[in-house]
Amino acid sequence: MRSHAWQFVKRLLGREAGERWREAWGLTFAILVLTPLTARASVWFAVTSGELINRIAYFHHPATPTTPMALLTTAATLAAFAIMRDVFFTAVRHFFSTTLHGKWRAWLDRRFNEALLDSNHTHFPLRCVRVR
């Protein structure tokens, strides 16, 4: 079973597959990696947001005072998680997804046009004949 799966992967990603297939699978793999990272970054954002609210709430508390440096560090970490999630993960994932979709549509249109305009179809020559 393992050798059949390995042969399939080798054929899928090897020389026989072509550059387009490797690019499509690379984009798909990147999307599959970035999707859970986006979800994980959202969890990090929520946890850090709760920590920031906690530090603000206990800023003047006499038993457990929060230092301004700790408050600023937590705020900077929260901003870093927001930027990482929105810019690096979500935007890049959307770019890869849009690129994959555009290339898939171009491939599908090209295949459709080749099938429609080949010499075995009679409807294309009939539409091109001029009536005098």
N, C-alpha and C positions, 0 to 999 in steps of 0.2 A: 504494500500500500504506500509506503513511504517513497519508494523509488518512482512510482507513478506520479505522485504529487510533485516530487522534485523534477521529474522530466517535464511536467506541465509548466512549472514555474520557469525552468530553463528555457523552454520554448516560448513562453509568454514574454520573458524579458531578454531573450537572447537575440542573436542576429536575425533570426527568421521573423521576429516580431516587427522590427523596424523602429525607427526613431520616434514616430508618432505614438506608438503604443507605450514605449518607455516613458515618454513625456506625460501621457495620460495617466499611467499608473503612478508616476512620481507625484503628479498633482493630487491624485486621489489619496495617496499615502500621506501627503502633507496635510490635506484636509482632515483625514482621520486622526492625525496626531494633534492638530491644532484645536479640534473640537473639544476634547476633554480638557486640554490646557485652558481653554476659555472658561469652561465650567469651574475648574479648579481655581483660577484667578478670581472668579466671582466669589467663591467661598473665602479665599484669602482676604478679599475686599470687605466682605461682611464681618469677618472676625476682627479685622483691624479697625473697622468702623465702630464696632462694639467696644473695643479696647479704648479708642479715642473718646467715646462718650463716657466711658467709665473714668478715664483720667480727668476729663472736664468736670464730672460730677464730684470727684474727690480732690479737686484742685486746692480748696481751702479747708479740707477736713483735717482736724487736729491729730487724729490717730494715725492716719496714713496719708501724709501730704504728697502731692504730685509736684515734681520739680518742673519748671518751665522747659527745661531741656528735654525731659521725657515726653512732655506734651508735644513739643515741636517735632521730636523724632517720630512719634506715632503719627502725627499729621503728615509728615514727609513720606513716611512709609505708605500711608493711605493714598496719597497722591501718586506715588510710584506704582502701586498696584492698579490704580485707575488707568493710568497711562499705559501700563503694560497690557492690561486687559483690552482696552479699547483700541489702542494703536497697533500694538505688536500682534496680538492674537486675533481679535475680531476683524480688523481691517485686512490683515494679510490673508486670513482664511477666506474672507469675502473676495479678495482679489484672485486667489487661487481658484475658488469656486466659479467665479465669473469667467475666468480664462478657460477653465475646463469646459464650461457650458458653451462658450463661444466656439471653441475648437470642435466640440462634438457637433454643434449645429452646422459648422462649415463642412465637416466630414459627411454628415447626413445629407445636406443639400447637394454636395458633389456626387454622392452615390445616387441620389434620386435623379439628378440631371443626366448623369451618364446612362442610367437605365432608361430614362425617358427619351433621350436623343440618340440612342444607338440605332443601327441599321435594321434591327428586327422589328421595330415599331412602325406601323403604317400611318398612324395618326399625324405624326410630325410632317412627313412629305405631303400628305393630303392638305394640310393647312397651309403649306407653303406654295401650293399651285395657284397661280393667278387665273381668275376667270375673266375671259375677254368678252 
